[in-house]
Amino acid sequence: MYIFTVIGFLSIGYYLNNISGIGTKFKFLAQITLSNKKTTYRHKLLYTSSNAANKKEFTNIFSLFWYTKPTWIPANMYNYKFRNCAFKYCKILNDIAYLNISDAVLFHHSEMNSVDIPKKAKHQTWLFMSDESNVHTMKYFMDKKWRNEFDWTYSYRSDSDIYLPYGEFARRSLPAVKNYSSIYRKKKKNIAWVVSDCKSRYSRNKYVTELKKYIDVDVYGKCGKPCSDWNDDACFKHLSGDYKFYLSFENSLCEDYVTEKAFRLYQEDFDIIPVYRGAPNVKDILPTGTFISTQDFKSPKELAVYLKYVADNESVYHNYLKAKDKFWASPYTRHEIVEFIYCSVCEKLSTNYTRGTKLNLTRWITDKGCHKASDI
């Protein structure tokens, strides 16, 4: 019997499927249909691995066991049946007695320093899970005792053994039909920013303070004016009606770390241009011509000059919105995140996956590094 144990929990990420050619990393949604009527068909979920065509019948049952149960996981996911997975020979167990005979043990980074390290059985595979940037992951991962215990990684990073980024894009099958002149003329303000961390590293707040010297920036959330919950679409819908730009500023400047701060603005009703500061490789992730990157400007002052130019030129502003409206985004549900994890681990257990090289977790965390700010 094979048993899979999880310690910790995951933050909610974003997944966006490619309509015409479903993503190569993980083919996840069976169908997405978009129309001008905003009709979306996202279910039934399927996890169709590249290995699925060659899968064979297995006689062993791979059992998954949550060691520390995340509070946000839907209760029905503890009795998940794996019907939607390409590899179905797995089941969920809920008895801590199975920890020592588990075949795979998963640890979420933020809980690692609050638990005693269990003894690792020779047959076990340990998987390190992180959905935060490297610099924040290191805050939790300080004890050297963990360094050489792990075999696989799960994160938003493209070099992970199990890779789930915060988002991918779906190109609309039909172009959005909008009155862009009306949208533009209703906007009376320049820049909005919703932020909850008022003391972020990497000079994020310092950058905004400098930017304010040259162009108006209205701050909402815990660090500014109230606007419902920062995670509430109603707030962003309101801001996108009044403002021309939104600051999608990450809390870290780390490779691949493009979060919901950017992806959520690609929902259909958010007619606002993202101004992005964060991942150095953002142009490999977000669609060209749909956003403005602070990387293209030496200073906040230079950025402000360009934003004023775009704000004052209706046709230029239209072009950004039209390019952005060629794509679509939708958040993962909690059910989808957990199902992806279950299906991915079940596949790797079923196919005897190995990563090829011994994992040094400290080196892995720091190799795809975070960068110091050079623009402020």
Secondary structure by P-SEA (a helix, b strand, c coil): cbbbbbcccccbbbbbbbcccccccccccccccccccccccccccccccccccccccccbbbbbbbcccccccccccccccccccccccbbbbccccccccccbbbbccccccccccccccccbbbbbbbcccaaaaaaaccccccccccccccccccccccccccccccccccccccaaaaaaaaccccbbbbbcccccccaaaaaaaaaaacbbbbbbccccccccccccaaaaaaaaacccbbbbcccccccccccccccccccccccccccccccccccccccccccccccccccaaaaaaaaaaaaacaaaaaaaaaaaacbbbbbbcaaaaaaaaaaaaaaaaaaccccccccaaaaaaccccccccccc
